[in-house]
Amino acid sequence: MMRKLQFLRPVLHFLLIGLLLTTLSRFCLFILFNDRVLETENYWYIFPIGLRMDLILMSYLLVLPVLLSVLLPDALLQKCQRFLNGYFIVFLALLLLMELATPDFIHEYDTRPNKLFLDYLIYPKEVLGTLFKSYLMSIVLTVLVLGGFVYGLLKKRRFLFAVRPTAYKIKLLWFPIVAFLLFWGARSSLTSKRPINASNAVFSMDQLTNSMALNSLYTVAFAAYSIKNESNSEKMYGKMDYNEAIARVKKYMAVDPADFTDKEIPFLHVQKPDSIAAKPYNVVIILEESLGAEYVGALGGLPLTPEFDKLTKEGTLFTNLYATGTRSVRGIEAVVTGFLPSPSESVVKLSNSQKDFYTIAALLKQKGYDTSFIYGGMANFDNMASFFNGNGFGKIIDENDFDTAKSAFHGTWGWSDEDVMTRANDYFKSLSEKPFVSLIFSSSNHEPFEYPEGRIKPYDSPKNSVHNAMKYADYAIGKFFDLAQKESYYKNTIFVIVADHNTRTYGKHLVPIHKFHIPALMIGPGISKNTRYDKLCSQIDIQPTLLGKMRMPLQTPMPGRDLFRLPDAVPGRAIMQFHDINAFRVGNEVVVMQPNKEPLQFKVQNDTVFTAVKLNHEMAKDALAHVVAAFQLYQKRAYRLPK
């Protein structure tokens, strides 16, 4: 019997080596992150579920070599030997490479490699610079292990993968059985209407533990495959009529129905000022890289932000604000456009939003404002330059627009924050009396955490740590305000300092809400000083609240709320997108939506303690409505200013 199955020997070797790699890696990850995994009930499920998911991946990878091995006569199959050797070695090497990359990726993003892994491949300069400066030892170890593994496969390729002569009739007789096993392995079920996918690995409320039951080549491949669904959230969370979705979102907007002005742009509404400013106010938004609330002294975090803390006496601090996502482009989307988060890519990178999509720059440009984006790195990163250029930003200042002789420090991600702040102040001075709106984007607080010497007293060692980079970024904020307060534009400007997201978003829940907690501070004319706004709110509420203080009549399509006008009786709302999981929070209740699964609801006792409760179906529909509305508005190009 075994001699008759010799033609399957290379295939079986490939399967066994692949399963050995993934199982061994899963065990190592279990050891590395056991403090977290052991807290999960039935944590041992990661091994049987993991084996099932590994078999799915290996079955898909085996389709081509099995078809060749079974259907080709020996003479033709011999001619494919080099191809088969290469196929087996390349995919086993990829499997090992992805597993070797997984521990560092988990440390950074609290999950296995996913679409983020693919996104960063587009920017090799910044990513390679970060890797070599922060993960050099990991790179060296990966190269050595991977090199040794490939060398071993090459040396043993004849034993492992050589084609064995077998009578063609025997191969054809075995074909139905082999094809059935392969089909069963790939689907992992004969009764389910749908093939098993990543959602079937979800067995706990801990995102990291669930991801342990997958393998990293599968998660990256599944992310690439799922890109086609990202533009259609209905395929992930469920369908809803467009008009119903719009009506449900409007319930949360705190806008008088009479103030909606355009059926084609369903959220377009007027913001009526109490009085008109004699002179238009300038707007400066400082988007701080990775400034989580846990690092802000004024919010009870680490003592890393003395300058920011000092500035809180000059304005209103939003103490209960939550980011919409975990990437800078998601933060830009929320702050600059006020658009609802969804499982799709940020609108900064999507094709339909590259022109005539609403932004604060497009709005104020119509009022005669100078509009600018100022960044120390390359503005083409994450497609920012294209998005800004097509949506109202008239001036883009990036890495190539700095005076090298006058600048303090250049690192992997471009010029330091103090250089960016100095350049911004110089530009604002040059505008004389013309009103302006500007987005300043920091980058010093980004891995590998580089900054100039002699600016701060280090909080810890080594020098290039996240805590020290936080402290330096805060130093740069202080420097900007020291410069700005000496200029004539200062007293006529509304300043907003807000984070794009936290550093690492991780935790034992499906959505680690506490890691979405970020600071925002608003300073300027008409803004109460030394005041705290404590109600739950979202990043998408910042721009409507800012515009509410502009003292000019405006029309916007933003679904966010003017927090200063929100009635006390209305509960706060926050929406968070964590990879492919969406959390919709109202007060202390949160609905969590996962792809192809029924929504769950929890009572939030505090940011880290959730209690499962019975699903409120109306609230679940409201959660779905916000995602469906985002998808439909984007598709219909209905998130814009009137022409």
N, C-alpha and C positions, 0 to 999 in steps of 0.2 A: 504493500500500500504506500509506504513512505517513498519508495523508488518512483512510483507513478506520480507523486506530487513534487518531484524534484524541481519542476519548472516554477514552482511557487516559492522556492527557498530564498531567492533574493528579496522577494516581497515580504516574507515572514521576518527575515533579518531586519529589514527597514522598519517594520512595524514594532518589533521587540526593542530595538535600539531607541526608537522614538518614545515608546511608552516608558522605558527605563529613564530617559532624560527628564521627561515631564514629571514622573512620579518622584524621582530623586530631588528635583528642584522644588516640588511642592513640599516635600518633607523638610528641606532646608529652610524654606520660607516659613513653615510652621514653627521651626525652632527659633528663627530670627524674630518673629513677631508673636511669640507665644503668649506674652503678657496680654495682648489684645485678643487673640483668637480664643484663648481659654475662657474668657468672659462670656463667650457665646454659647448658648445652649445647643447641644448636639453638634459641637464644632467638628467632631470626627467625620461628619458628612462630607467634608471637603475631599476626603480620600475616595469614597465610592463615586460621588458625583464627579470628582476630578477625573477618575478613570474613564467614566462614561464620556465626558467631554473630550478627553484625549483620543478616545477611539473614534469619535466623530471626525475630529481633525485628520487623524491618520487615514481614515477611510476615504475622505475626499482626496487626500494626497496620493492614495494608492490607485485611484481610478485609472489614470493614464498607464502606469506601468503594468497593472493587472490586465488591461485590455491588450496591450502589446504582447505581454507574456502568454496570454491565452489564445489570442486570435491569429498571431503571426506564426507561420511555420518556422522551424528552427533555423533554416538558412537565412531567412529575412531577419529573424530575431538576433542572430549573431552580429548582423550589421548594425544593430541598434545598441550594442554593448556599451560603447563609449557614452552614448546619450543616457542610457540607464545609469551608468556609474555616476555621471555628472548630476543627473536628476536626484538620485538618492543622497549623494554627498552634499549638494547645495541645500536641499531642504532639511537635512539633519543639522547642518551647520547653522541654518537660519533658526531652527528650533532652539538650538543651544544658545545662539547669540541673544535671542529674545529673552530666554530665561536668565542669562547672565546680566542683562540690562534691567531686569525686573526689581531687584532689591533697592537700587538707587531711585528708580522711578516711584516705587511705593513710598520711600522716605519723603519724596518731594510732593507726590499727588495722592497718596493714600489709596491707590488702586493699581491694578496691573496696567501696562502700556495700553493706550487706547487711541482715540483720534488725536489727542494732544501730541502723541508720539509722531504721527504723520504730519501734523501741522508744523512742527518744529523742523522737519526735514527740509522744508522750503527755504529756511534761512541758515545755511551752513556756516556762514561767517560768525554770526553771534553765538550759535549753538556750539560749534566746535571750540570757540574761545572759552565759553563757559565750562564745557566739559573738561578741557585740558587744565583749566585753572582750579576747578572745584573737585573733579573726579579723576585725577591723573592716575592714582593707584588702581582704581577700578578699571580704567582703560587698559593699563598695563596687564593686570590680571586677566582681563577678558581676552586680550590679544594672545597671551601665553596659553591659556586654557583652550581657546578656540583653535589656535594654530596647532597645538598638540593633538587635538581631537581630529582635525582634518588630515593631519599627517598620518595618524593611525588608520583612518578610513582608507586613505590612498594606499598605504602599505598592505592592508588586508582586503582590498577591493575584490580580488579574485575569489578569495574564500567567501566573502560576504555577498557579492553581487553578480558573480559570474553566471551566465545563462547555462542551464543544464538541458541537454538534449532529451526530449520526450516525444513520444509518438503523437502526431497531430490529432488522431482520433481520440486519444485519452484526454487531451486538453479540451477538445470540444465537448466531450462527455461531462467533464468537470465544470465547464463554463456556467451552466445555469446555477449550480450550487455556489460557486465563487461569486457570481453576479448578485445572487440573493444576499449572501453574507455581507458583501460590500454595500449594497443598498440598505440593508438593515443597520449596518454600522454607521453609515452616514446620516440616516434619519433617526437612529437610536430608538425607533418605535415603529410598530406595525399597526397600531390602533389610533394613534393621534392623527388628526387631519393635517396638522402642520409639523414640519420637521422640528426636532428639539433644537433650541438655540440658547443664547446666553441667559435669557430670562429664566430658563429652567434650572439654572445654577443658584438662583436666589432662594435660600432656605432660612435666612436669618434677617435681623434688622441692622446688621453690620455690613456696610458696603465692602470693607476690606476682606472680611472673612468670606463673603460670597465670592469675591474675585479670586480667592485662593483656589476655589474649585474649578477654575478655568486654567488655560495655559496662555502664555503671552503671544505666541504666534496666532492663536485663535482669536484673541481679543483685538489684535491689530487688524487681522484679516476681516473680522466681523465689523470693525469700525469702518474700514474701507468699503465694505459691501453695504453698510447701513447709510452711507452718505446719500444714496438715492432716496432714502426715507426722511432725511433730515429736512428737506424742503416741504414735507407733508407730515405734520405732527399728528394728523388724524390716524395715520397708519400705526402710530406708536401708542397713543393714549385713548383714541376713540373719536367718533364723528359727532358733529353737532351742526345744526342749521346755522348759517352765517348770521341771519337776523337775530336769532336767539342769542348767539354768542355776543354780538354787539350790545344787545339790550342788557345782558347780564353784566358785562364790563361797565356799562354806563351807570349801573346801580352804585358802583364803588367810586365814581369820579367826583361826587359832591359838586355837580354842576347843575344849575337850573335847566330843565328841559328847554326853556325858551331861548337859552344861550347857545344851543347847537345850531349851526348855520348852514350846513351843506350835507345833503343826503349822500353825495358821491364820496365825501370824506367824513365818515360817520362820527368820528370823535372831534371834528373841528368845532371849536367853541370860542367865545370871546371871554377874555379876562378883563373885567372892568375895574379901573383904579378908583380909589376914593378921591384922589386929586391928581392933577397933572403936574409933573416936575417942570420947573422953569428951564432947566437945562438937562438934556438926556444923561442918564447915568452910564458910566462905563461898566463893563463886566469882565472880571478876571477869574477864571476857574483854574485852580491848581489841582491837577489830578495826581495824587501821590501813589507811587508804585508800592503795592503790597503792604499798606499801612493798616494792619488789623487792630481792632480795639484793644486787644490784649497787650499791645505795645505802647498804649497811650496812657500816660499818667493821669490825665484828667478824667479818664473813663475807668479808673481803678486798675489799669494795667501796669506794666513795668515802667520804671522811671527813665524813659528813653526820649521823651518829647518835651523838654523844659520850655522850648520856644513856642511850640503849639499850645502848651498848657497856659503860658503867659498870655497868648493871644485870645484865649477863651474869655478873658475879662473884657475884651473889646467887642464881643458879638454874641451870637446865639449858637450854642453847642447842641448838636443833635445826638443824644446819648443812646438812642435805641434804634439806630439805622442799620439796615441790612443790605449787603451787596446782592446784585441779581445773579452773579456767577463767579467763576474762579479764574477768568482770563482778563487781561487788560482790554481786549476788544469788546468784551461784554460790559466792562465798566464804562468804556467810551460810549457804547451804544446807549446805556442807561442815562449817563450824565449829559451827553451832547444831543441825543435825539429823544430821550424819554420813552423809547420803544419798549414794549413788553418782552421779557425774556422767553425763550422757547428752546426746544431741543435742536432747532436749526442752528447753523453757524451764525455768529453775530452779523448784523446787517452791514457792518464795516467791510465784510469780505464777500457778501453776496452780490450777484450781478444786477438784480432789479433795483438795488438801492444805491447804485453808483452815480445816479443823477436824479435831481428833483425829489430827493428824500428829505424829510424834515430834519433840520438841525437848528440850534440856537443861532448859528452864524447866518443861515439862510433867512431866518426871521428878521434879525437885526440889520442885515445887509439891506433889506428893503427900506429900513428906516435911515439909511445913510451912514451906517457904522462901518468902520474899518474892521475887518475880520481876520484873525490870525491863529495859527497853530505853531507852537514853539516847543522844540524837542531836541535833546542833545544827541540822539542817535539818528539813524537813517529813517526818514519818514515813509519809505516804501515798506518797512517792516509791517507785517500783518495788513498790508494793503491800505494803510492809513492815508498816505498821500493821495491816492486815487479817490478814496471816499471823500476826504475833506475838499479836494479840488473840485469835485463835481457837486458839492452840496454847500456852497456858500462861503468857504474859507478862501479869501482872496490872497492871503500871504502865508506861505509855509516856510518856516525857518527850521532847518535841521542841521545835521552834523557838518555839512560842507559850508555852512554860513557863519561859522565862528572864526574869530581872529585867533589863530594859533599862538601868536606871540603874547596875547593878553589873557589867554585862558589858563585855568589852574591845573586841570587834570583831564586826561583822556584815557578811558578804559575800554573794556570789551564792548559795552553797550553805548559807547560814545562819550560826549563831554559830561563832566560832573554836574550835579544838581546846582552847585553854586554858580557855575558858568552859565547854565540855562537861566537861572534867576537874574543874573546880571545882564544877560543878553535881552531878556524880556523887559527889564526896567529901561534899558537903553532904547529899545524899540518904542515903548509906550511914551517916553519923553519926546521922541522924534515926531509923534503924531500931533503935537501942539494941542489945538482945541478940538480936533475931530473926535467924536465919540468912538469908542472901540469895544469890541468883545474879543477875548483871547482865551484859548485853551493852552495851558502850560502843562506839559507831561514830564514828570520826573523819571529817572531810571537808575539812580545810584543804589537804591535798595533793591537790587536784583542780583541774583547769583551771577558772578562770583563775589559780589559785595565789595567792589573796589571804590576807594575814595582817597583824596589827597591827605598827606600827613599834616599833623599839627593843628587840625581844626577842632578836634574833640578830645576829651579824656575818655579812652576806651572803657566800655562797660565790662568787657570780658576779653579773653584771648581765645584763638589767635585774632590778629587785627581784622582780617576779612571775614567777620562773622555777621550774621543777620542783625544782631543787636547793635553792633557798632555801626553798621550801615544805616540802620534806623535812626540812630542818634545823629549821624552825619546828615541824613536827609532832613531831619528836624533843624539842624544848624543852618542848612541852606534856606529853609522857610524863614527862619529868623533874619537871615541876611537880606532876603528879598524885602521883607517888611521894613527893615531898617533903611533900605534904599528908597522904597516907595513912599514912606512917610515924609521924606524930604522933598517930594515932588508935588507939583500943583495938581496933578491928576488924582492924587490919593483921596482927597475929601469928597470927590465926586464919583467914586468907584465902589461897586459892590464886589467884594471878594468872597470866593467860596473855596475852601480847602476840603477836599473829599478824597477818600481812597478809591482805587479801582477795584481792589479785592484784598483778601488777606494773603499772607505768605503761603503757608501750606494749609489746604482745606482737608482736614481729616477728622475722624471720630468714629465711634462705634455704632452710630445710627445710619439709616439709609441716607439721610441728609444731615450732616453735622452742622446744625444751625448756628451753633456758637462760633464756628469758624467763618461765618458770613457777616459777623458783627464788625462794622467799620465806623470810623468817625467822620463827621462833617461839621464844618464851622463856617458860619456866614457872618461877614463883617461889612459894615458900610452904612450909608445914610438910611435912616428909617428902620435899621435893625437894632433890636433891643440889646443892650450891653449886659455882660455878665449874667446871661440867661441860659437856661437849659430847657430843651424840648425833649420830654421824656417818653412821649407816646411812640409805640411801634410805628415805624415808617420804612419806606423803601428808597433805594437809589433813584428810582424813576420819579420820586416826589421832589427831588432837589431842584430841578430846573423850573417846574411850575411854581414852587415856593419862591425861588429867586425872581422870576418874572413878575410875581405878585407884588414885589417891592420896587419895580421899575417905574411905577407911577406914569405909565403910558398905556393907552388902549392897545391890546394885542389879540391876535387870533392864532391859536395853536391846535394841533390834533393830538396833543399828549393826554394819555389816560391817567397820568399821575395827578396827585392832589396838591393844592396850595395849602400846606400844613398850617400856616398861620391863620387861615380862614376855616379850617376844618372844625365843625362843631365838636364840643367835648364828648357828646353822647355817641359819636361815630367811632367805632373801634379802629385801631390801626391795622394796616395790611402790609405784608411783605411777600415778594415772590422770588424764589431762589431756584436756579437751574444748576444741578450738580451732575455733570456728565449727562446721562440720558434720563435722570430722575428729576422731577419737578416737585417743588414744595410750595404750597399756597397757604399762607398763614394769615389768619384774621384773629386779632387778640391773642388768646392762648390756645387756639385750636389750629391744627395744621393738617391739611390733606396732602398726602404724598402719592404722586402718580408715577408708575413704572411702566416701561414698554410692555404691551401685551398682557398686562395683569390688572386685576381689579384695584381701584384706589384704596388706600388705607388712611385712617384718621387717628390722630394722637392729641392728647392734651399736653401742652408744654408747661410742666411745672416750673422748670427753669431751662436754660439753654441746653443743658446736658441730660435732663431727666424727662423722658417722654412716657406717657401712659396710653396704651392702646384703648380707644373708645369706639363705640358703635358709629358707623359711617353716617354722616349727615349727607343724604343724597343731594340736597339742594346746594350745599357748600361744595360737594364734589363736582356738580355741574358748573358752578361758578369757577372752580379751578380749571376745569377743561375749557370753559369759555375764554379765559384769558389766553390760553395757548392757541386755540382755534382762531381767535380774533387776530393774533399776531401773524399766524400763517396766512389767513385770508387777506388781511390788509397789505401784506407784502406782495402776495400774488396779484392783487387787483391794483397795485400801485396807488393805494388809497391812504397812504400816510405821508401827506405832503401839505404844502401851503396851496391855497387857491391860486389858479393861474390868472 
